[in-house]
Every structure is written in structure tokens, then in C-alpha cells.
């Protein structure tokens, strides 16, 4: 039985943060860490003590993660970034409520002694001889220790306590991966049985030693089953220090999704029921799995469910029938065409998620050129007189103070200069729109036209499509490009305002001008002539979009979300030369343009360069971060590949995409609470590194023979910089993190995980289903019992009309009961294995 684990994290906002700048304000941003791995970094909110971020991440995780931490820092232009505070959530605290955490949480101070990470390998034996009992503690090695020195390493030694006795190992200099292989023996002293405690410390020549972590074993564990293996280091036990809100607070939403995934064959009956649901009459359906899910699922859960359903049906080649089923149910229930698909119903969310899953490359092709222009040109645009900054315009003009009319005319010219290419790109994109989307829109067009055939409702069939394509796809992507992977960073306030104006204009076009001149935004009137001219072109575009052959089923055949040949990530990276001879480390890295697809990782000198080198994705065995100390450079990752002869090769790549005012590339470094903060603005590449790591790990996920460990350093000067081993072939000293990835639109389909989530949702409605179609939830659900219930149906009810949904409900309940039994059997087997195995390490 496989297991899946993921965290949905939303960093919403902060409040009452302390002022760190002389201006009486701060420039806060937030780092998100899972155990010792930085997984995300929010944008910086300038000059604010109550920042709003609204950034959301899905993090796929290994099942053995321990805690999630949020660090808030103040970005400084001069000097180091200041750490404001942190919030640490244990896995147990997050999992305590299935609904997750959604609350304000006070920040606490960062205590260096609590910032521990890594593991230690021990082999403990209890021996007895003529002199009494003796504890032999074999201290073998440690890995992934916190860097306590400014060089990014530590000088660790171990101290072993048993009762009143203590012994120490030798100190290993300049490493986070020490190998001691030392045996310490301690004699039992008179008195009560004592626990064994092993502490790790960083030796310092000047000042006190720094704490690195500890493990402790109670006497009963030592006597029953002496510990042997790897153990996670913990901080000293102490009560949580509450700052009382003096450091401010964060509003966080965190939900842990964990489940056991059965082998595929167990889900086949439920999958078949779901597929059968979309083939029947949608309007009359009341007891199929889809009808039950639609009735049960409310609020935020609809988006998660819609995503899982769309992925599941895409994998079966039935996404078109699913969307047709859901939209027909909603259209049938709608009496006022002005409200059609305006709510966040399951049908609306399913179509929205379908567009994101299938149409993201199309969206990028249409919008990215203009979005990049808006970010790069940073033009000032404003039509609202209440928001016009005439003083700002004066600063960039040599003709005196302009009037509101001048600013409006200039802004109108700039807005139409951006809107023109956007509209041109959209109306000219019929041939580039994915066939699956066009077929889904054609079904929607036909359904709405059949239900609202009156002449006065002529526009409804257009509005149904444009409401999804323009209002739920193009406009949100223009408003927040980062959430659609159009940009790596959020826009600054001025650019955000420009994007908002463009998004409003695109919304008006998507509404076919029906609300022009209405509402509170009459200041948009100067744009109306351009918008009205665009509407006829959009109608023609929508007619062309649905003019497609119906022979191929909407949703396409069963396939991956992203074809293997599609580029899922591209951009400049710095690649280290193979075995540089005498070049300095910095000059050994050369700028190259990389493309990643499901088949290859290729690169060349520039995007236009014809000659490319490539590495098959199927050869990748690990994708990991590299310690800064390996090359004295930040944001370096390694891609470990295996050739046909079985030999391993490592390619080192650095994410360094920022440019200074003179055009030269800056050299940022990652701040962590384990050492002094980094230089100002130095975290701009953290997200770039995380996104490349995630994309490479997901692309190589199906590969066999993945490495369980690798070296986070480099082999230089005849030894590994991480663990100081002298053999190039030495086994890796750090665990790999292939399971840690960021969720996005290109996540591969996982039908078993998706159907498992659907099963969990259906369980929530099982009692309701019994009550609705059976007089008593405990009554027999056999066909004979059904016949008796039918004979006693209420007067005037059609027995056939009652029998059909009752039969469907009975089938669904039986399938759910079978899955319940399968889960119980697998759980019992796991418990038996755990009981027979050694105590957990």
C-alpha cells in the first residue's frame, strides 16, 4: 500500500509587526521551511507593518516530515536582512484537525538553541560483566547538521551522558556531516536507572560552544531494545516562549492531506461507477457518485474536489463527458440566464480547473509577451481621478504640472497600447487553443443554446463561454501573473495597478459590454470605444472556437496532462564546466539557456543557438541542493545521472538570474535562522531554485533506481567538501529529497490518489445517502429489501422512479463498503509488520 502526503499552505497576511527601519516601518517577507528545506519565499511588501501576501503553495512531502516553519524577515537595502520572528508547527499539530489550521498565530523569537536539524547514527549496547553493567555507545556519524559558523559549516563533537557520567568524542572540523566511528563506554553507577542522552555541539575557539541538537532514550528503552540506527536531533525540552504578540502575528491556512493508497484494482468498481454517472441523464440523477459529491461538497472543498475529478476523468479520456454532465445539471437548474455559472458551483470549478490543467501552455503563449512588457516598461497608468498622482507625473516630465486630462489621455494611450496586442493575441489564437478546450466549449455552447433558445437570450451562449475563458482564465492571469506561472515574482504596487486596469478591461470584453457605463467605475468610460470595437471581434472568435469537429472526444484519449515533448520549464542557469582545470570556482560556471521537458534536459548558449546538448530525463537518479560551501556560491543544485555503463555523473547548476544596475549579475545568498542573515535582496533566487528542483524531480519521478543518498558538497582537492571523505566513490552522506516538490498545473496524473480522495468525500455522505434512499440506515440493502420498500412507497410516487436511484445508491454503498474492508485489511497487515519489526528509530 502506497502513501501520499501533501501540505496546502497559504500565507495570508501579517499584523502589528515591529518596525525595523529608521522610517518607523518594515519591508517584510516570509520564508517557508519544511524541516531543514526552504521550500518557498513570499514577495516583499514594502513599507508595511500589516503586510498582505495571499500566497498559496501545495507542497508534496515525504511521510516522515516533522515540522513546518515560517520565518518573517525585514529586507534591507543596506546591510543584512533582520529576522523578525518565526512560527513553528509540528506535524502533529497540523494533523490534529482534518480541516487544518486557519487562524492568527503570534510570532516568537528565534532561539539559536532551538534551531536544530539533522540526524545522528548510534549503536547502543548494554553489557554486563563481573564489574557490573556497562553501556557501550558507538557514535558512528551525523548528517545535515545546522551550520553554526560563518563559513556555512560547523566543528561538531558528541557528548554522551549516562547518570552522573559523561564522555566526549573528538571534534571534526569544518563539516556538517561528521564521521566519528568512536566507541564510548560508561559504567553504571549506584542508584535509579538513568536515561542515555547524546548531545552534539559546535566547538568554538572563542566564546561558548553552540548547541546542535540532542537525542535521549529512557531506561526502559535501553533495557528492552537498545537503540541502533539513525535518530532525529531535537532541541532541549523547554516551554514554548510566547512573545505575547510583541513581534506581531501571521494569519496562516495550513492543511495536511495524508492517505493510504490501495493498489489500483481495488478502485476499479468505484471508477466504473463514476464513468457510468456521466453517461446517464444528468438532469434526473440523484444517487450516482457525482450527484452525491455535488450535493455534499461546499466552499473551499469544491476546488480540491473539482481538480481531482477533472484529473481522474482526464486520465480515463472522459473529461468532456464529465464537464457536459456537470454543466447540464447547472443549466437545467438555472432560470435566470444572468446568473448562469456565476457562482462557485462544482460545474464552474470543474471547468475552471480543466482550463488550468489543459490550457496553461496556451495561456502562456497568448499573454506572456504583453505581461512581460508591462513588467519591464513600468509605465504609469491611471484613469481614476481619485487615484491619480499628479506629483509623480510631474517628476518625470519637463513641461510642468500636467492636468488630470493630460494624465488620462496619456494613460488611455498606454492602456490601449497594451490591450490591443492582448486582444489580437486572443482572437488570433483559435488554432493554438487546445482541442480538448474547444470541444468542451462546443458542448457548453450547444447545451446553453438548447435551454435558452429565445431571441432575447442570443448572447447567453457566448457569455457562458467568455465567462469562463475571459473572466476565469485570461483576466485572473493578467491580474496575478505569478499565480499562473507567467512571472516568478509579484508585481510592485505601480505595476499591480496597471495589471488591474488591464484585467478590468478584459473582463468588460468578456462580458460583451453588457455592464459598460454601469456601477461605480464610470471613470473607465474613456476605454469604452476601444472595448466596444473589440466585442464584435470576440464574438467572431467564439464562433470560430466552437467550430470544431465533434468526432474526437472532448478531453482527448487517456493521457498525461503534459505531453513528454512539451517544455515545462525554461530559462538561464549557470552550468559548471566538467572538471575545470585551473579556473577559479566562480569562472567555472558559464551562463546557458536550459529547456526541461518530460523527455530531456537540454541547453545551449542562448535560446536562439542551434546546437544543443541534452541529457535524457530517464537517466536522472537524483536532483538535490548543494551546500554554499562547496563552491562558495549560493543557489546551486546538482543533477546526478547514470550512463549506460552504470557510472554516475554530476552536473552542477546555479540559479542566479538577478542583475544589478550596471547589468552585472549579483551574487545573493540564502539567509537561514541558523547563521547571520544574508545580504539585502538576496532571496530573489530561492523560488527559482525551488521551482527548478521541483520540476526536475517531478519529471524524473518514474525513474527506477533513484539514489537514497548523495553528497551535498563537491569533490574538490581530493576530498568531498561535505563529509571530508577522500574517496570519490564514497557513499552519499545526506538523504535525498525526491519526494519534496511544489504542486502546480504540470503535476502528473495519479489516478489512484485522485480516486482515493473521491472515496473519502463519498464516505462523508454515506449516512445521508442511506437516509435518503433507505427508510432506516441499518436496513438490509439487498434487492429483496428494496422490493419491499418499493411496495410501501408513498402514494402517488412512481415505483420505477424510486427504484432506479435506490438501485444506484445500493451499488454505491456496496462499493464503499468493499473499499472500507480493503483499507481495514491493509491497516491490520501494517500493524502486524510494525509489531514484528524493531522499535521505531
C-alpha positions, 0 to 999 in steps of 0.5 A: 500500500502506497502513501501520499502526503501533501501540505496546502499552505497559504500565507495570508497576511501579517499584523502589528509587526515591529518596525525595523527601519529608521522610517518607523516601518518594515519591508517584510517577507516570509520564508517557508521551511519544511524541516531543514528545506526552504521550500518557498519565499513570499514577495516583499511588501514594502513599507508595511507593518500589516503586510498582505501576501495571499500566497498559496503553495501545495507542497508534496512531502515525504511521510516522515516530515516533522515540522513546518516553519515560517520565518518573517524577515525585514529586507534591507537595502543596506546591510543584512536582512533582520529576522523578525520572528518565526512560527513553528508547527509540528506535524502533529499539530497540523494533523490534529484537525482534518480541516487544518489550521486557519487562524492568527498565530503570534510570532516568537523569537528565534532561539539559536538553541532551538534551531536544530536539524539533522540526524545522528547514527548510534549503536547502543549496547548494554553489557554486563560483566563481573564489574557490573553493567556497562553501556557501550555507545558507538557514535558512528556519524551525523548528517545535515547538521545546522551550520553554526559558523560563518563559513556555512559549516560547523566543528561538531563533537558528541557528548554522551551522558549516562547518570552522573557520567559523561564522555566526549568524542573528538571534534571534526572540523569544518563539516556538517556531516561528521564521521566519528566511528568512536566507541564510548563506554560508561559504567553504571553507577549506584542508584535509579536507572538513568536515561542515555542522552547524546548531545552534539555541539559546535566547538568554538575557539572563542566564546561558548560552544553552540548547541546542535541538537540532542537525542535521549532514550529512557531506561526502559528503552535501553533495557528492552531494545537498545537503540541502533540506527539513525535518530532525529536531533531535537532541541532541549525540552523547554516551554514554548516562549510566547512573545505575547504578540510583541513581534506581531502575528501571521494569519496562516491556512495550513492543511495536511492531506495524508492517505493510504493508497490501495493498489489500483484494482481495488478502485476499479468498481468505484471508477466504473461507477463514476464513468457510468454517472456521466453517461446517464441523464444528468438532469434526473440523477440523484444517487450516482457518485457525482450527484452525491459529491455535488450535493455534499461538497461546499466552499473551499472543498469544491476546488480540491474536489473539482481538480481531482475529478477533472484529473481522474476523468482526464486520465480515463479520456472522459473529461468532456463527458464529465464537464457536459454532465456537470454543466447540464445539471447547472443549466437545467437548474438555472432560470435566470440566464444572468446568473448562469455559472456565476457562482462557485458551483462544482460545474464552474470549478470543474471547468475552471480547473480543466482550463488550468490543467489543459490550457496553461501552455496556451495561456502562456503563449497568448499573454506572456509577451504583453505581461512581460512588457508591462513588467519591464516598461513600468509605465504609469497608468491611471484613469481614476481621478481619485487615484491619480498622482499628479506629483509623480507625473510631474517628476518625470516630465519637463513641461510642468504640472500636467492636468488630470486630462493630460494624465488620462489621455496619456494613460488611455494611450498606454492602456490601449497600447497594451490591450490591443496586442492582448486582444489580437493575441486572443482572437488570433489564437483559435488554432493554438487553443487546445482541442480538448478546450474547444470541444468542451466549449462546443458542448457548453455552447450547444447545451446553453443554446438548447435551454435558452433558445429565445431571441432575447437570450442570443448572447447567453451562449457566448457569455457562458463561454467568455465567462469562463475563458475571459473572466476565469482564465485570461483576466485572473492571469493578467491580474496575478501573473505569478499565480499562473506561472507567467512571472516568478515574482509579484508585481510592485504596487505601480505595476499591480495597478496597471495589471488591474486596469488591464484585467478590468478591461478584459473582463468588460470584453468578456462580458460583451459590454453588457455592464459598460457605463454601469456601477461605480467605475464610470471613470473607465468610460474613456476605454469604452470605444476601444472595448466596444470595437473589440466585442464584435471581434470576440464574438467572431472568435467564439464562433470560430472556437466552437467550430470544431469537429465533434468526432474526437472526444472532448478531453482527448484519449487517456493521457498525461496532462503534459505531453513528454515533448512539451517544455515545462520549464525554461530559462538561464542557469549557470552550468559548471564546466566538467572538471575545470582545470585551473579556473577559479570556482566562480569562472567555472560556471558559464551562463546557458539557456536550459529547456526541461521537458518530460523527455530531456534536459537540454541547453545551449548558449542562448535560446536562439543557438542551434546546437544543443546538448541534452541529457535524457530525463530517464537517466536522472537518479537524483536532483538535490541542493548543494551546500554554499560551501562547496563552491562558495556560491549560493543557489546551486543544485546538482543533477546526478545521472547514470550512463549506460555503463552504470557510472554516475555523473554530476552536473552542477547548476546555479540559479542566479538570474538577478542583475544589478544596475550596471547589468552585472549579475549579483551574487545573493545568498540564502539567509537561514535562522541558523547563521547571520542573515544574508545580504539585502535582496538576496532571496530573489533566487530561492523560488527559482531554485525551488521551482527548478528542483521541483520540476526536475524531480517531478519529471524524473519521478518514474525513474527506477533506481533513484539514489537514497543518498548523495553528497551535498558538497563537491569533490574538490582537492581530493576530498568531498567538501561535505563529509571530508571523505577522500574517496570519490566513490564514497557513499552519499552522506545526506538523504535525498529529497525526491519526494519534496516538490511544489504542486502546480498545473504540470503535476502528473496524473495519479489516478489512484490518489485522485480516486482515493480522495473521491472515496473519502468525500463519498464516505462523508455522505454515506449516512445521508445517502442511506437516509435518503434512499433507505427508510432506516440506515441499518436496513438490509440493502439487498434487492429483496429489501428494496422490493419491499420498500418499493411496495410501501412507497408513498402514494402517488410516487412512481415505483420505477422512479424510486427504484432506479436511484435506490438501485444506484445508491445500493451499488454505491454503498456496496462499493464503499463498503468493499473499499472500507474492508480493503483499507481495514485489511491493509491497516491490520497487515501494517500493524502486524509488520510494525509489531514484528519489526524493531522499535521505531528509530 
